[in-house]
Amino acid sequence: MKKRIIIIGAGFAGLTLARHLEYPGFEIILIDRLNHHQFQPL
């Protein structure tokens, strides 16, 4: 049984955390208020 990790917010921090937590045996769920990724150059 996989352990579930839920990340709320898909900004830079949320996406970075999701990438760093990619290990076998973990299911990562990323939740954001938008259904698409929006990047605005700084």
Backbone bond lengths (Angstrom), bond angles and torsions (degrees), N, CA, C in turn:
res aa  C-N    CA-C-N  psi(-1)  N-CA   C-N-CA  omega(-1)  CA-C   N-CA-C  phi
1 M - - - 1.454 - - 1.523 109.16 -
2 K 1.317 115.52 128.57 1.462 120.28 -179.60 1.518 110.63 -79.13
3 K 1.320 115.43 145.44 1.458 120.56 172.47 1.519 107.59 -83.27
4 R 1.322 115.98 141.17 1.457 121.23 -175.66 1.521 110.13 -104.50
5 I 1.333 115.78 130.08 1.462 122.72 175.45 1.521 106.92 -116.79
6 I 1.332 116.41 125.31 1.457 121.21 179.38 1.522 108.46 -110.61
7 I 1.331 116.39 123.88 1.462 122.66 178.89 1.523 107.25 -112.23
8 I 1.327 116.24 123.92 1.459 120.96 179.50 1.525 108.11 -101.87
9 G 1.325 115.58 117.55 1.459 121.58 -178.84 1.515 110.28 109.07
10 A 1.324 116.12 120.43 1.462 120.97 -177.85 1.521 111.28 -111.68
11 G 1.323 116.04 40.76 1.457 120.26 173.38 1.524 109.21 -80.67
12 F 1.315 116.54 -163.05 1.469 119.81 -179.87 1.527 111.59 -59.28
13 A 1.324 117.22 -43.06 1.467 120.56 -177.93 1.522 111.36 -67.75
14 G 1.324 117.70 -44.16 1.459 121.06 -179.47 1.516 112.63 -63.93
15 L 1.325 116.74 -43.06 1.463 120.38 178.89 1.524 111.70 -67.39
16 T 1.325 117.10 -39.66 1.466 120.89 178.21 1.521 110.57 -64.51
17 L 1.321 116.85 -43.28 1.462 120.86 178.28 1.523 110.97 -62.02
18 A 1.322 117.11 -42.86 1.463 120.66 179.15 1.526 111.04 -60.73
19 R 1.320 117.66 -40.34 1.467 120.63 178.79 1.527 111.78 -66.85
20 H 1.333 117.04 -38.18 1.463 120.56 -178.25 1.526 112.66 -75.40
21 L 1.309 118.36 -20.44 1.464 121.43 -178.25 1.522 112.94 -96.46
22 E 1.323 117.94 10.96 1.465 120.72 179.55 1.527 110.13 -76.25
23 Y 1.316 115.58 92.65 1.457 122.14 177.71 1.518 108.35 -128.60
24 P 1.321 117.43 150.92 1.467 119.07 175.29 1.532 109.80 -60.01
25 G 1.306 115.95 140.91 1.455 120.59 178.77 1.517 114.08 92.39
26 F 1.343 117.34 0.57 1.461 121.04 178.83 1.525 109.29 -121.88
27 E 1.317 116.07 138.29 1.460 122.17 173.47 1.522 107.00 -109.26
28 I 1.315 117.32 122.95 1.461 121.75 -177.41 1.523 108.95 -105.01
29 I 1.322 115.57 126.58 1.459 121.99 176.96 1.518 107.09 -115.37
30 L 1.318 116.10 122.64 1.461 122.41 -178.06 1.527 108.46 -109.70
31 I 1.334 116.99 120.55 1.462 122.43 -176.73 1.527 108.90 -115.76
32 D 1.331 115.35 132.86 1.461 120.48 176.75 1.518 108.60 -142.50
33 R 1.311 117.54 157.06 1.463 120.39 -178.61 1.520 112.43 -72.63
34 L 1.330 117.98 -21.64 1.464 121.92 177.05 1.521 109.64 -99.51
35 N 1.319 117.38 148.99 1.465 119.84 178.31 1.528 112.14 -96.66
36 H 1.332 116.54 13.84 1.463 121.33 176.10 1.531 108.06 -144.42
37 H 1.330 115.86 158.45 1.462 120.68 179.95 1.521 108.72 -87.55
38 Q 1.305 116.23 130.61 1.465 121.01 -179.33 1.522 108.64 -120.02
39 F 1.331 116.65 115.72 1.462 121.43 178.72 1.516 108.57 -115.76
40 Q 1.312 115.68 124.06 1.456 120.16 175.64 1.523 107.83 -116.05
41 P 1.333 117.62 119.36 1.465 120.11 -179.65 1.528 111.44 -55.92
42 L 1.308 114.89 144.14 1.462 119.75 -178.40 1.509 111.50 -79.49
